[in-house]
Amino acid sequence: MIRQIDSKLRARQTGRLFDLSRTPLDPRLWAGAAAAIVDVTAETRAEIATSRPGTLDHAALWQRIVIAALFLVAAAVLASRGERLAAGLHARVAAASAEHARLLSDCLLSFGTVLLALVGVSLLNGALISTGMLGVTGRALAAGVNAVIAAAVIGHWLGRQIFPKREPEGAGPVLGEEQRARARTLASLLGLLAGFLMLHDLVSAAAEIDDDVSGVLAFPILLLTGVVMWRLGSIASAVGRTSEGMDPAFGRGSVQLLWRAVQAVALVGPAAAAIGLQGLASGALLPSVVSLGLLALLVSLHHVLRSVYGLLRGLDAAEARQALVPVLASLAIALAALPVLALIWGARVSDLADAWTRFRTGVALGDSLISPTDLLTFTLVFAVGFVVTRLVQGTLRSSVLPRTRIDAGGRNAIVSGAGYVGIAVAAVAGVSAAGIDLSSLAIVIGALGVGIGFGLQNIVNNFVSGIILLIERPISEGDWVEVGGQMGIVRRISVRSTRIETFDRTDVIVPNGDLISGTVTNWTRGNLTGRVIVPVGVAYGTDSAKVERILREIAEAQPAISKDPAPSVIFRGFGADSMDFEIRAILDDINYGLAVRSDINHEIVRRFAEEDIEIPFAQQDVWLRNPETLTSQAASRRQVAQPVDTGARESGSSGDAK
C-alpha cells in the first residue's frame, strides 16, 4: 500500500513538470497577473482587519521584537566593523600562519554576520506570525519575505567566500579583481532571485492562483535567473581554464563541465517557461541555484578545514593545500550532504528513510546478510586485533626476546611469526564478531583459491618460501650473504621478498623463491668466524725464511685475528715477477675482514721497508739472439740513405742558381 502511494505521488510530481499551460508571453494574461497581485494584497489586508488580537500577549510580542532587533543590530555591527576586527586578529597571529588566520577570521566573522542576520529576521517573522493577525496568505507572504532576505544574505556571503576580494597566497592567477567583483554581484543577485522564486511558490500555493497567471508572474524571475546563471557560468568557467594549481584533467574536465551544465539549465529554464512548461522551468532553475549554493558552502567548509589544519600543524598555505587530512574530512562532509542534495531535487524524507533502511539491511552474501553495521564491527575488531598484534610484537622485540639466548635471526623470526598469527586471529575474530557466515561460500572460496593459486603462482610460491625461511632460517636478518652475484647484509625478510643491503648502500630485492631454490652463500650463518687471506709478493733473491717470519709476526700482532687456530704463512710458489706468499688467518668476526686486511698491508709495507725487503713490480727482460747481425744491417741502411740525401741537396742548389 505504501509503495503504491509513493509511486502515485512520484507520478503526480513528474506529471506536474510537463503540464503545459498557456505561454506567459500572451498579453491577454498580463491583466490577470496584475489582478492577482492586487487580490493577494487585498486578501492580506482583509486577514489583518478581521483578526482578533485581543488575546495577544503584548509583553511577549515586544520581547521578541527587541531580541530580533538586537540580533539585527549585532549583524549590522559585524558587517560594518568586521574588516577592522579581522585586521586586529591578523596582527596577533604569527607571520607564518597569517594566511590561514586571515582566511579563518574573514570566514568566521562573515558567517557570524550572516547567522545573526538570519536569526534576527526569523525572530521578526515569528513575532509577526505570533500576533495572530495574519491568515493563510499573510503567513505565506511573511514566510516568502523571510526566504527572500535569507537567500539574499546567504548568496552574498557565499559569493564573498568563493570569489574573495583578495586571492589566497600561492593560488595562482585564477580570476582578476574585476571579474571577482562581478561574480560576487551575480552571486548576490542569484540568491535574491532564488528567494523571489520561493516567495512566488509560497504565495501562489496559499492564494490558489491559476497556473496560467502564476506562470506570467514567475516568468520575469525565471528569465532573470537564467541570465544571471549564464553570466556567472561564463565568469566561473575561467577558473578551470586558468588555474595553475589545479590538475589540467580535473580543471578542464570537472569544473568546466559543471558550469556548462549550469549554462545549459540557464537556457532550458527560461525557454521552458516561455512555452508554458512552468513546472519544468521552476523544477530546473530553483534546485540548480540551491545546489550551487550547497556546493559553494562545501567549498567554503573545505577552505576552513584546510586553514584550521594549517594552523594546528604550523604549515604554510602551499603545504596546507597538499595535505590529505582536510581533503578526507571534506570528502566525508560531501558524502553526508548527499541526502540534502536529494531533498533539493525533489526527494522526500520517506524516500531517504527507505533508502537508509535498505542500506542498513545490507546485501545478501550466501545465506548471510552483510550490513554496514557488520562491516563496521568487523573493521573495529580487526583494527583492535591489529593494534594488539603490533603491541605484542613490540613487547617481544624490545623486552622479552632480548633477555633470552636466542640469536638475532631467531628473534626476528619469532616476531614475524607472531605478526602473521595475530593478523589471522584478528581476521577470524572480526568475522565471528560480525556474525558473517561464510560456510555457504566454501565452494566459491575454494574455486577462487584455486584460480588465484594458478594466476598468482609465483606470488604464492614466494609467500610459502618466506614462511619456510622464517621456520628453517637458512638466512636471518643481519646475515652477510651472497646470492646471484650480489653481496650484502640481509635487512628484512618480508612475506614476498627479502631486502639485502649491499656494501654500496643499495637495496637488492630478492624473491623468497630464489633464496629457497637457488644457491646462497651465507658468510655469517651460525657464527661470525671467518678466514681472511692476504697475498704478498717479494723480489727474487730475498730470504724466504725471513719473509715468512716477518709475515707471521705481523699476523700474530693483529688483535682481531684468532690465536687458536694460529695464523699461518704459506710460500705459494714462484711467480712471473715475485716469490708469492700468503697470510691465512681466522677472524672472530668476519665483518672486520676488510679492516684487518688493510691493517696487515700497512704493517707489511712498514716492516719490509725496515728490513730492506723489496716488493717487486711487473717487469720484462728482452734478450737479442743476434745483435751483430742487427747492427750491420742498420749500418748498411744508413750508407744507402746518405747518397740520396746528398743528390737532392745538390739539385736544389743548381736550381736556385739559375
C-alpha positions as CSV (number, residue, x, y, z in Angstrom):
1,M,0.0,0.0,0.0
2,I,2.7,2.5,1.0
3,R,4.7,1.7,-2.2
4,Q,1.6,2.3,-4.3
5,I,1.0,5.6,-2.7
6,D,4.6,6.6,-3.2
7,S,4.5,5.6,-6.8
8,K,1.4,7.6,-7.4
9,L,2.9,10.7,-5.7
10,R,6.0,10.4,-7.8
11,A,4.0,10.0,-11.0
12,R,1.9,13.1,-10.0
13,Q,5.1,15.1,-9.2
14,T,6.6,14.1,-12.6
15,G,3.4,14.9,-14.4
16,R,3.5,18.5,-13.0
17,L,6.8,19.1,-14.6
18,F,5.3,18.5,-18.0
19,D,1.9,20.1,-17.5
20,L,1.6,22.6,-20.4
21,S,-0.1,25.9,-19.6
22,R,-0.6,29.0,-21.7
23,T,2.6,30.9,-22.6
24,P,3.3,33.8,-20.3
25,L,4.1,35.9,-23.4
26,D,0.4,36.1,-24.2
27,P,-0.6,39.7,-23.4
28,R,-4.1,38.6,-22.5
29,L,-2.8,37.0,-19.3
30,W,-0.9,40.1,-18.1
31,A,-4.1,41.8,-16.8
32,G,-4.9,38.7,-14.8
33,A,-1.4,38.7,-13.3
34,A,-1.8,42.3,-12.2
35,A,-5.2,41.5,-10.7
36,A,-3.7,38.5,-8.8
37,I,-1.2,40.8,-7.2
38,V,-3.9,43.2,-6.1
39,D,-6.0,40.3,-4.8
40,V,-3.2,38.9,-2.7
41,T,-2.6,42.4,-1.2
42,A,-6.3,42.8,-0.5
43,E,-6.6,39.4,1.0
44,T,-3.7,40.0,3.3
45,R,-5.3,43.3,4.4
46,A,-8.6,41.6,5.0
47,E,-7.0,39.0,7.1
48,I,-5.3,41.6,9.3
49,A,-8.5,43.6,9.5
50,T,-10.7,40.6,10.5
51,S,-8.2,39.3,13.0
52,R,-8.8,39.4,16.8
53,P,-5.6,40.4,18.5
54,G,-7.3,40.9,21.9
55,T,-5.8,37.7,23.3
56,L,-2.3,38.7,22.2
57,D,0.4,38.9,24.9
58,H,1.9,42.3,24.1
59,A,4.8,41.9,26.5
60,A,5.9,38.7,24.9
61,L,5.5,40.3,21.4
62,W,7.7,43.2,22.3
63,Q,10.2,40.9,23.9
64,R,10.5,39.0,20.7
65,I,10.8,42.2,18.7
66,V,13.5,43.6,21.0
67,I,15.5,40.3,20.8
68,A,15.2,40.3,17.0
69,A,16.3,43.9,16.8
70,L,19.4,43.1,18.9
71,F,20.3,40.3,16.6
72,L,19.9,42.6,13.6
73,V,22.0,45.3,15.2
74,A,24.8,42.9,16.1
75,A,24.7,41.7,12.5
76,A,25.0,45.2,11.2
77,V,27.9,46.0,13.6
78,L,29.7,42.9,12.4
79,A,29.0,43.8,8.7
80,S,30.3,47.3,9.1
81,R,33.2,46.7,11.5
82,G,34.2,43.2,10.5
83,E,37.2,44.1,8.4
84,R,38.7,46.2,11.3
85,L,38.2,43.3,13.7
86,A,39.7,40.9,11.2
87,A,42.7,43.2,10.8
88,G,43.2,43.2,14.6
89,L,43.1,39.4,14.7
90,H,45.6,39.2,11.8
91,A,48.1,41.4,13.7
92,R,48.0,39.0,16.7
93,V,48.9,35.9,14.7
94,A,52.5,34.9,13.7
95,A,53.5,35.7,10.2
96,A,53.9,32.1,9.3
97,S,50.2,31.5,9.9
98,A,49.0,34.9,8.7
99,E,47.4,33.5,5.6
100,H,45.4,30.8,7.5
101,A,44.4,33.3,10.2
102,R,43.2,35.8,7.6
103,L,41.1,33.2,5.8
104,L,39.7,31.9,9.1
105,S,38.9,35.2,10.6
106,D,37.3,36.6,7.5
107,C,35.2,33.5,7.1
108,L,34.1,33.2,10.7
109,L,33.3,36.9,11.0
110,S,31.3,37.0,7.8
111,F,29.5,33.8,8.8
112,G,28.7,35.3,12.2
113,T,27.2,38.3,10.4
114,V,25.1,36.1,8.3
115,L,24.0,33.9,11.2
116,L,22.9,36.9,13.3
117,A,21.0,38.4,10.4
118,L,19.2,35.2,9.7
119,V,18.3,34.7,13.3
120,G,17.1,38.3,13.6
121,V,14.9,38.0,10.5
122,S,13.5,34.7,11.6
123,L,12.6,36.1,15.1
124,L,10.9,39.1,13.5
125,N,8.9,36.7,11.2
126,G,8.0,34.6,14.2
127,A,6.9,37.6,16.2
128,L,4.8,38.8,13.3
129,I,3.1,35.4,12.9
130,S,2.5,35.1,16.7
131,T,0.4,38.3,16.6
132,G,-2.4,36.2,15.1
133,M,-3.2,39.0,12.6
134,L,-2.1,37.0,9.6
135,G,-4.1,34.4,7.8
136,V,-3.0,31.7,5.4
137,T,-2.0,34.2,2.7
138,G,-0.4,36.6,5.1
139,R,1.7,33.8,6.7
140,A,2.8,32.6,3.3
141,L,3.7,36.2,2.3
142,A,5.7,36.6,5.6
143,A,7.5,33.3,5.1
144,G,8.3,34.3,1.5
145,V,9.7,37.6,2.5
146,N,11.8,35.8,5.1
147,A,13.0,33.4,2.4
148,V,13.9,36.4,0.1
149,I,16.0,38.0,2.8
150,A,17.7,34.8,3.9
151,A,18.5,33.8,0.3
152,A,19.9,37.2,-0.5
153,V,22.1,37.2,2.6
154,I,23.3,33.7,2.0
155,G,24.0,34.4,-1.6
156,H,26.0,37.5,-0.8
157,W,28.1,35.6,1.8
158,L,28.8,32.6,-0.4
159,G,29.8,35.0,-3.2
160,R,32.3,36.6,-0.9
161,Q,33.7,33.2,0.1
162,I,34.0,31.7,-3.4
163,F,35.1,35.0,-5.1
164,P,37.0,36.8,-2.4
165,K,38.3,40.4,-2.7
166,R,41.8,39.0,-2.3
167,E,43.0,35.8,-3.8
168,P,44.8,33.4,-1.4
169,E,48.6,33.4,-1.5
170,G,50.0,30.8,-3.8
171,A,46.7,30.1,-5.6
172,G,47.9,31.5,-8.9
173,P,46.2,34.0,-11.2
174,V,42.7,32.4,-11.3
175,L,40.4,35.5,-11.7
176,G,41.1,39.1,-11.9
177,E,39.9,41.6,-9.3
178,E,37.2,43.0,-11.7
179,Q,36.0,39.5,-12.6
180,R,35.7,38.5,-8.9
181,A,33.7,41.7,-8.1
182,R,31.3,41.0,-11.0
183,A,31.0,37.4,-9.8
184,R,30.2,38.5,-6.3
185,T,27.4,40.8,-7.6
186,L,26.0,38.0,-9.7
187,A,26.0,35.6,-6.8
188,S,24.1,38.0,-4.6
189,L,21.6,38.6,-7.4
190,L,21.2,34.8,-7.9
191,G,20.4,34.4,-4.2
192,L,17.9,37.2,-4.3
193,L,16.2,35.7,-7.4
194,A,16.0,32.3,-5.7
195,G,14.3,33.9,-2.8
196,F,11.7,35.6,-5.1
197,L,11.1,32.2,-6.7
198,M,10.4,30.7,-3.2
199,L,8.1,33.7,-2.4
200,H,6.2,33.1,-5.6
201,D,5.7,29.4,-5.0
202,L,4.6,30.0,-1.4
203,V,2.1,32.8,-2.2
204,S,0.8,31.1,-5.3
205,A,0.0,27.9,-3.4
206,A,-1.6,29.8,-0.5
207,A,-3.7,32.1,-2.6
208,E,-4.5,29.3,-5.1
209,I,-3.5,31.4,-8.1
210,D,-4.3,30.0,-11.5
211,D,-1.5,28.2,-13.2
212,D,-1.6,30.4,-16.3
213,V,-1.4,33.6,-14.1
214,S,1.3,32.0,-11.9
215,G,3.4,31.4,-15.0
216,V,3.1,35.0,-16.0
217,L,4.2,36.2,-12.5
218,A,7.1,33.7,-12.4
219,F,8.4,34.3,-16.0
220,P,10.3,37.6,-15.3
221,I,12.0,36.0,-12.3
222,L,12.9,32.8,-14.2
223,L,14.2,34.8,-17.1
224,L,16.4,37.0,-14.9
225,T,17.6,33.9,-13.1
226,G,18.6,32.3,-16.4
227,V,20.5,35.4,-17.5
228,V,22.4,35.7,-14.1
229,M,23.2,32.0,-14.2
230,W,24.6,32.3,-17.7
231,R,26.8,35.3,-16.8
232,L,28.0,33.7,-13.7
233,G,28.9,30.5,-15.5
234,S,30.8,32.4,-18.2
235,I,33.0,34.0,-15.5
236,A,33.4,31.0,-13.2
237,S,34.3,28.7,-16.1
238,A,37.6,30.7,-16.4
239,V,38.7,29.0,-13.1
240,G,39.0,25.7,-14.9
241,R,40.9,27.3,-17.8
242,T,43.4,29.4,-16.0
243,S,44.1,27.8,-12.6
244,E,47.7,26.9,-12.3
245,G,47.4,24.9,-9.1
246,M,44.8,22.6,-10.5
247,D,45.4,19.4,-12.4
248,P,44.5,20.0,-16.1
249,A,42.3,17.0,-16.4
250,F,40.3,17.9,-13.3
251,G,40.2,21.6,-14.0
252,R,39.2,21.5,-17.6
253,G,37.0,18.5,-17.1
254,S,35.1,18.7,-13.9
255,V,34.9,22.5,-13.3
256,Q,34.1,23.4,-16.9
257,L,31.6,20.5,-17.2
258,L,29.8,21.8,-14.1
259,W,29.5,25.4,-15.4
260,R,28.5,24.2,-18.8
261,A,25.7,22.3,-17.2
262,V,24.7,25.4,-15.3
263,Q,24.6,27.4,-18.6
264,A,22.5,24.7,-20.2
265,V,20.0,24.9,-17.4
266,A,20.1,28.7,-17.7
267,L,19.0,28.3,-21.3
268,V,16.5,25.5,-20.9
269,G,14.7,27.0,-17.9
270,P,13.5,30.3,-19.4
271,A,12.8,28.6,-22.7
272,A,10.5,26.0,-21.0
273,A,8.8,28.9,-19.1
274,A,8.3,30.8,-22.4
275,I,6.4,27.9,-24.0
276,G,4.3,27.2,-20.9
277,L,6.2,24.5,-19.1
278,Q,6.1,26.3,-15.8
279,G,6.7,23.2,-13.6
280,L,9.8,22.2,-15.7
281,A,11.3,25.7,-15.6
282,S,10.9,26.1,-11.8
283,G,11.9,22.5,-11.2
284,A,15.2,23.1,-13.1
285,L,16.2,26.6,-12.1
286,L,15.4,26.7,-8.4
287,P,17.1,23.4,-7.5
288,S,20.1,24.3,-9.6
289,V,20.6,27.6,-7.8
290,V,20.2,25.9,-4.4
291,S,22.6,23.1,-5.5
292,L,25.1,25.7,-6.5
293,G,24.7,27.3,-3.0
294,L,25.3,23.9,-1.4
295,L,28.4,23.3,-3.5
296,A,29.7,26.7,-2.6
297,L,29.1,26.0,1.1
298,L,31.0,22.8,0.9
299,V,33.9,24.5,-0.8
300,S,33.9,27.2,1.9
301,L,34.0,24.5,4.6
302,H,36.9,22.9,2.8
303,H,38.8,26.2,3.0
304,V,38.0,26.5,6.7
305,L,39.2,22.9,7.4
306,R,42.4,23.5,5.5
307,S,43.1,26.7,7.3
308,V,42.4,25.1,10.7
309,Y,44.7,22.1,9.8
310,G,47.4,24.5,8.7
311,L,47.2,26.5,11.9
312,L,47.3,23.3,14.1
313,R,50.2,21.8,12.2
314,G,52.1,25.0,11.5
315,L,52.0,24.6,7.7
316,D,52.2,27.4,5.2
317,A,49.5,27.9,2.6
318,A,51.1,25.8,-0.1
319,E,51.8,22.9,2.3
320,A,48.2,23.0,3.6
321,R,46.9,22.7,0.1
322,Q,48.8,19.5,-0.4
323,A,47.7,18.0,2.9
324,L,45.5,14.9,2.8
325,V,43.6,15.2,6.1
326,P,41.5,18.3,5.0
327,V,40.6,16.5,1.7
328,L,39.4,13.4,3.5
329,A,37.4,15.4,6.0
330,S,35.8,17.5,3.2
331,L,35.0,14.3,1.3
332,A,33.2,12.9,4.4
333,I,31.2,16.1,4.7
334,A,30.3,16.0,1.0
335,L,29.0,12.4,1.3
336,A,27.0,13.5,4.3
337,A,25.5,16.3,2.2
338,L,24.2,13.9,-0.4
339,P,20.8,13.4,1.3
340,V,20.4,17.2,1.4
341,L,21.1,17.3,-2.4
342,A,18.5,14.6,-2.9
343,L,15.9,16.7,-0.9
344,I,16.7,19.7,-3.0
345,W,15.9,17.8,-6.2
346,G,12.5,16.6,-5.0
347,A,13.2,13.5,-2.9
348,R,11.0,13.1,0.1
349,V,12.1,12.3,3.6
350,S,10.3,9.0,3.4
351,D,12.3,8.1,0.3
352,L,15.5,8.8,2.2
353,A,14.3,6.8,5.2
354,D,13.5,3.8,3.0
355,A,16.9,4.0,1.3
356,W,18.6,4.2,4.7
357,T,16.6,1.2,5.9
358,R,17.6,-0.8,2.8
359,F,21.2,0.3,3.3
360,R,21.2,-0.9,6.9
361,T,19.6,-4.2,6.0
362,G,22.7,-5.0,3.9
363,V,23.3,-7.2,0.9
364,A,22.9,-10.9,0.7
365,L,26.1,-12.9,0.6
366,G,25.3,-16.6,0.5
367,D,22.8,-17.3,3.3
368,S,24.0,-14.2,5.3
369,L,23.1,-10.5,5.1
370,I,26.1,-8.2,5.4
371,S,25.1,-4.8,6.6
372,P,27.2,-1.7,7.2
373,T,26.9,-2.4,10.9
374,D,28.5,-5.8,10.3
375,L,31.3,-4.2,8.2
376,L,31.9,-1.6,10.9
377,T,32.0,-4.4,13.6
378,F,34.5,-6.4,11.5
379,T,36.6,-3.3,10.9
380,L,36.7,-2.3,14.6
381,V,37.5,-5.8,15.8
382,F,40.2,-6.3,13.2
383,A,41.7,-2.9,13.9
384,V,41.8,-3.7,17.6
385,G,43.4,-7.1,16.9
386,F,45.9,-5.5,14.6
387,V,46.9,-2.9,17.2
388,V,47.2,-5.6,19.9
389,T,49.4,-7.7,17.5
390,R,51.7,-4.7,16.9
391,L,51.9,-4.2,20.7
392,V,52.8,-7.9,21.3
393,Q,55.4,-7.7,18.5
394,G,56.9,-4.6,20.1
395,T,57.0,-6.2,23.5
396,L,58.6,-9.3,22.2
397,R,61.2,-7.3,20.2
398,S,62.2,-4.9,22.9
399,S,61.5,-6.6,26.3
400,V,61.1,-10.4,26.1
401,L,63.3,-11.8,23.4
402,P,66.5,-9.7,24.2
403,R,66.6,-11.5,27.6
404,T,66.7,-14.9,26.1
405,R,69.7,-16.7,24.4
406,I,68.0,-16.8,21.0
407,D,70.1,-15.3,18.3
408,A,69.0,-12.2,16.4
409,G,67.7,-14.2,13.4
410,G,65.6,-16.4,15.7
411,R,64.2,-13.4,17.5
412,N,63.2,-11.8,14.1
413,A,61.6,-15.0,13.0
414,I,59.5,-15.2,16.2
415,V,58.4,-11.6,15.9
416,S,57.4,-12.0,12.3
417,G,55.5,-15.3,13.0
418,A,53.7,-13.6,15.9
419,G,52.6,-10.9,13.4
420,Y,51.2,-13.4,10.9
421,V,49.4,-15.3,13.6
422,G,48.0,-12.2,15.2
423,I,46.6,-10.8,11.9
424,A,45.0,-14.2,11.1
425,V,43.4,-14.3,14.5
426,A,42.2,-10.7,14.2
427,A,40.5,-11.5,10.9
428,V,38.8,-14.6,12.2
429,A,37.7,-12.7,15.3
430,G,36.3,-9.9,13.1
431,V,34.3,-12.3,11.0
432,S,32.9,-14.1,14.1
433,A,32.0,-10.8,15.9
434,A,30.2,-9.5,12.8
435,G,28.2,-12.8,12.6
436,I,29.2,-13.4,9.0
437,D,28.5,-17.0,8.0
438,L,30.9,-18.0,5.2
439,S,30.1,-21.7,5.3
440,S,27.8,-21.4,2.3
441,L,30.5,-19.8,0.3
442,A,33.1,-22.5,1.0
443,I,32.8,-23.9,-2.6
444,V,33.1,-20.4,-4.1
445,I,36.0,-19.5,-1.9
446,G,37.7,-22.8,-2.8
447,A,37.2,-22.2,-6.5
448,L,38.6,-18.7,-6.1
449,G,41.5,-20.1,-4.2
450,V,42.4,-22.5,-7.0
451,G,42.1,-19.7,-9.6
452,I,44.2,-17.4,-7.6
453,G,46.7,-20.1,-7.0
454,F,47.2,-20.7,-10.7
455,G,47.1,-17.0,-11.6
456,L,49.4,-15.9,-8.8
457,Q,51.6,-18.9,-8.7
458,N,54.8,-17.0,-8.3
459,I,53.5,-14.8,-5.6
460,V,52.1,-17.8,-3.7
461,N,55.5,-19.6,-4.2
462,N,57.3,-16.6,-2.7
463,F,54.9,-16.4,0.2
464,V,55.4,-20.0,1.1
465,S,59.1,-19.6,0.6
466,G,59.0,-16.7,3.1
467,I,57.4,-18.9,5.7
468,I,60.0,-21.6,5.1
469,L,62.7,-19.0,5.5
470,L,61.2,-18.0,8.9
471,I,60.9,-21.6,10.1
472,E,64.2,-23.1,8.8
473,R,66.2,-19.9,9.0
474,P,68.9,-20.7,6.4
475,I,69.3,-16.9,6.4
476,S,68.3,-14.4,9.0
477,E,68.2,-10.6,9.3
478,G,71.7,-9.3,9.8
479,D,73.4,-12.2,7.9
480,W,76.1,-11.4,5.4
481,V,75.0,-13.3,2.3
482,E,76.0,-13.6,-1.4
483,V,73.2,-14.5,-3.9
484,G,73.1,-14.0,-7.6
485,G,76.4,-12.2,-7.7
486,Q,75.2,-9.7,-5.1
487,M,76.8,-9.5,-1.7
488,G,75.3,-7.6,1.3
489,I,73.5,-7.7,4.6
490,V,70.0,-9.1,5.0
491,R,67.9,-6.3,6.3
492,R,64.3,-7.6,6.2
493,I,62.6,-10.9,5.3
494,S,59.0,-10.0,4.3
495,V,56.1,-12.1,3.0
496,R,57.1,-12.0,-0.6
497,S,60.7,-10.9,-0.8
498,T,63.9,-10.3,1.1
499,R,65.7,-7.0,1.1
500,I,69.5,-7.1,1.0
501,E,71.6,-4.0,1.6
502,T,74.8,-4.1,-0.4
503,F,78.1,-2.6,0.8
504,D,77.4,0.3,-1.7
505,R,74.3,1.1,0.4
506,T,71.9,0.0,-2.4
507,D,68.9,-2.3,-1.8
508,V,68.6,-5.5,-3.7
509,I,65.1,-7.1,-3.6
510,V,65.3,-10.9,-4.0
511,P,62.2,-13.0,-4.2
512,N,62.0,-15.6,-1.5
513,G,61.6,-18.4,-4.0
514,D,65.0,-17.6,-5.4
515,L,66.5,-17.9,-1.9
516,I,64.9,-21.3,-1.4
517,S,65.6,-22.8,-4.8
518,G,68.9,-21.1,-5.6
519,T,72.4,-21.2,-4.2
520,V,73.1,-18.8,-1.4
521,T,76.4,-18.2,0.4
522,N,75.9,-17.2,4.0
523,W,79.1,-15.8,5.4
524,T,77.8,-15.4,9.0
525,R,75.4,-18.4,9.4
526,G,75.6,-19.8,12.9
527,N,78.7,-17.7,13.9
528,L,80.7,-14.8,12.8
529,T,84.0,-16.7,12.4
530,G,85.7,-16.4,9.0
531,R,89.0,-16.6,7.3
532,V,91.0,-13.8,5.6
533,I,93.8,-14.4,3.1
534,V,96.4,-11.7,2.3
535,P,98.7,-12.4,-0.7
536,V,102.2,-10.9,-0.6
537,G,105.0,-10.9,-3.3
538,V,108.7,-10.3,-2.7
539,A,111.6,-9.9,-5.1
540,Y,113.7,-12.8,-6.2
541,G,116.8,-13.2,-4.1
542,T,115.1,-12.4,-0.8
543,D,115.5,-14.7,2.2
544,S,112.2,-16.7,2.2
545,A,112.5,-17.8,5.8
546,K,113.0,-14.2,6.9
547,V,109.9,-13.2,4.9
548,E,107.8,-16.0,6.5
549,R,108.9,-15.0,10.0
550,I,108.1,-11.3,9.4
551,L,104.7,-12.1,8.0
552,R,103.8,-14.4,10.9
553,E,104.8,-11.7,13.4
554,I,102.6,-9.2,11.6
555,A,99.6,-11.6,11.6
556,E,100.0,-12.6,15.3
557,A,100.1,-8.9,16.3
558,Q,96.6,-8.2,14.9
559,P,94.1,-8.2,17.8
560,A,91.2,-9.2,15.6
561,I,92.9,-12.5,14.5
562,S,92.1,-15.6,16.5
563,K,95.0,-17.2,18.4
564,D,93.5,-20.6,18.1
565,P,94.0,-21.7,15.4
566,A,97.0,-19.5,15.0
567,P,97.6,-17.7,11.7
568,S,99.7,-19.4,9.1
569,V,102.1,-18.2,6.4
570,I,102.4,-20.2,3.2
571,F,105.0,-19.9,0.5
572,R,102.8,-20.4,-2.6
573,G,105.5,-20.6,-5.2
574,F,107.4,-18.7,-7.8
575,G,105.5,-16.1,-9.9
576,A,106.5,-14.3,-13.0
577,D,107.9,-11.3,-11.1
578,S,108.0,-12.4,-7.5
579,M,108.1,-15.1,-4.9
580,D,104.5,-15.4,-3.7
581,F,103.4,-15.8,0.0
582,E,100.0,-15.8,1.7
583,I,98.9,-15.0,5.2
584,R,95.9,-17.1,6.2
585,A,94.2,-16.2,9.5
586,I,90.9,-16.9,11.2
587,L,88.9,-13.8,12.4
588,D,86.5,-13.9,15.3
589,D,84.2,-11.5,13.4
590,I,84.4,-11.8,9.6
591,N,82.7,-8.4,9.3
592,Y,86.0,-6.8,10.1
593,G,87.8,-8.7,7.2
594,L,88.4,-5.6,5.1
595,A,89.8,-3.6,8.0
596,V,92.1,-6.4,9.1
597,R,93.4,-6.9,5.6
598,S,94.1,-3.2,5.3
599,D,96.0,-3.1,8.6
600,I,98.1,-6.1,7.6
601,N,99.1,-4.5,4.3
602,H,100.1,-1.2,6.1
603,E,102.2,-3.2,8.5
604,I,103.8,-5.2,5.7
605,V,104.9,-2.0,3.9
606,R,106.4,-0.7,7.1
607,R,108.3,-3.8,8.1
608,F,109.6,-4.6,4.6
609,A,111.0,-1.0,4.4
610,E,112.7,-1.6,7.8
611,E,114.2,-4.9,6.7
612,D,115.1,-3.7,3.2
613,I,112.9,-6.3,1.5
614,E,111.8,-5.3,-2.0
615,I,108.2,-5.6,-3.2
616,P,108.7,-6.1,-6.9
617,F,106.6,-4.6,-9.7
618,A,105.9,-6.3,-13.0
619,Q,108.8,-6.1,-15.4
620,Q,110.2,-7.9,-18.5
621,D,113.7,-8.5,-19.8
622,V,114.2,-8.6,-23.6
623,W,117.1,-10.7,-24.9
624,L,118.5,-10.3,-28.5
625,R,119.8,-13.5,-30.1
626,N,122.0,-11.9,-32.9
627,P,122.9,-8.4,-32.0
628,E,125.9,-8.3,-34.5
629,T,123.6,-9.1,-37.5
630,L,121.1,-6.4,-36.5
631,T,124.0,-3.8,-36.1
632,S,125.4,-4.5,-39.6
633,Q,122.0,-4.3,-41.2
634,A,121.3,-0.9,-39.6
635,A,124.8,0.5,-40.7
636,S,124.2,-0.6,-44.3
637,R,120.8,1.1,-44.4
638,R,122.4,4.4,-43.2
639,Q,125.0,4.2,-46.0
640,V,122.3,3.7,-48.7
641,A,120.3,6.7,-47.4
642,Q,123.2,9.2,-47.4
643,P,123.9,9.5,-51.2
644,V,120.2,10.0,-51.9
645,D,120.1,12.9,-49.4
646,T,123.3,14.5,-50.9
647,G,122.0,14.3,-54.5
648,A,118.8,16.0,-53.5
649,R,120.6,18.9,-51.9
650,E,122.8,19.4,-55.0
651,S,119.9,19.6,-57.4
652,G,118.2,22.1,-55.2
653,S,121.3,24.4,-55.2
654,S,121.6,24.4,-59.0
655,G,118.0,25.3,-59.4
656,D,118.4,28.3,-57.2
657,A,121.5,29.5,-59.2
658,K,119.5,29.5,-62.4
